[in-house]
């Protein structure tokens, strides 16, 4: 099964290839940055798919939804900036990895207040209060000179 983004140029859909069929899945099937499937939308779309394609089993519909969700997660990550990706990584229980992402980002974007703030929050939660306070203070300072791209 392959996944394609867009449906005839419509960014509100992703397309899932199931066998020879190309199925358009609305992005409204998903909620939030974790691409949680909205159950009412899934039920409605599942009924519509089984009515349109009676040979699709319930399992096949679930496979299509699972593949579409994985694609949405990839799209969300591609559309997110490095700070948002680090925030999601932190929220998923990987603070050290998120901290590494932020440190890498801050090497070239030293005046990014959102990155400094999140770095401070993570450091505080890791029990590294002194470093955390410094990062939080840095997040509130005005940049000096031009900001890196």
URFEN-V904194 format. One record per residue. N is the residue number from 1. RES is the residue in one small letter. PSI is psi in radians with two decimals (* if undefined). Layout:
N,RES,PSI  N,RES,PSI
//
This chain:
1,x,2.32  2,x,2.69  3,x,2.43  4,x,2.54  5,x,2.46  6,x,2.66  7,x,1.75  8,x,0.73  9,x,0.00  10,x,1.94  11,x,-0.06  12,x,0.03  13,x,2.67  14,x,2.74  15,x,2.38  16,x,2.21  17,x,2.10  18,x,1.79  19,x,-2.16  20,x,-0.08  21,x,2.50  22,x,1.96  23,x,2.21  24,x,2.19  25,x,2.11  26,x,2.48  27,x,-0.34  28,x,-0.17  29,x,-0.35  30,x,2.64  31,x,2.37  32,x,3.11  33,x,-0.07  34,x,0.12  35,x,0.83  36,x,2.40  37,x,2.25  38,x,2.00  39,x,-0.71  40,x,-0.68  41,x,-0.69  42,x,-0.73  43,x,-0.79  44,x,-0.85  45,x,-0.67  46,x,-0.78  47,x,-0.75  48,x,-0.76  49,x,-0.76  50,x,-0.53  51,x,-0.72  52,x,-0.65  53,x,1.42  54,x,-0.31  55,x,-0.16  56,x,2.18  57,x,2.90  58,x,-0.68  59,x,-0.73  60,x,-0.72  61,x,-0.73  62,x,-0.64  63,x,-0.76  64,x,-0.79  65,x,-0.74  66,x,-0.78  67,x,-0.70  68,x,-0.67  69,x,-0.76  70,x,-0.67  71,x,-0.74  72,x,-0.71  73,x,-0.72  74,x,-0.74  75,x,-0.74  76,x,-0.74  77,x,-0.71  78,x,-0.60  79,x,-0.21  80,x,2.64  81,x,3.03  82,x,-0.57  83,x,-0.71  84,x,-0.66  85,x,-0.74  86,x,-0.69  87,x,-0.78  88,x,-0.72  89,x,-0.76  90,x,-0.82  91,x,-0.44  92,x,0.06  93,x,0.40  94,x,1.17  95,x,-0.65  96,x,-0.72  97,x,-0.74  98,x,-0.70  99,x,-0.73  100,x,-0.70  101,x,-0.76  102,x,-0.75  103,x,-0.71  104,x,-0.80  105,x,-0.73  106,x,-0.27  107,x,-0.61  108,x,-0.19  109,x,1.14  110,x,-0.30  111,x,0.42  112,x,1.76  113,x,-0.57  114,x,-0.70  115,x,-0.76  116,x,-0.70  117,x,-0.87  118,x,-0.68  119,x,-0.77  120,x,-0.76  121,x,-0.81  122,x,-0.78  123,x,-0.72  124,x,-0.80  125,x,-0.45  126,x,0.02  127,x,0.25  128,x,1.18  129,x,-0.77  130,x,-0.84  131,x,-0.68  132,x,-0.79  133,x,-0.71  134,x,-0.73  135,x,-0.71  136,x,-0.71  137,x,-0.70  138,x,-0.54  139,x,-0.34  140,x,-0.04  141,x,2.57  142,x,2.45  143,x,2.57  144,x,2.07  145,x,-3.05  146,x,2.60  147,x,2.45  148,x,2.63  149,x,*
//
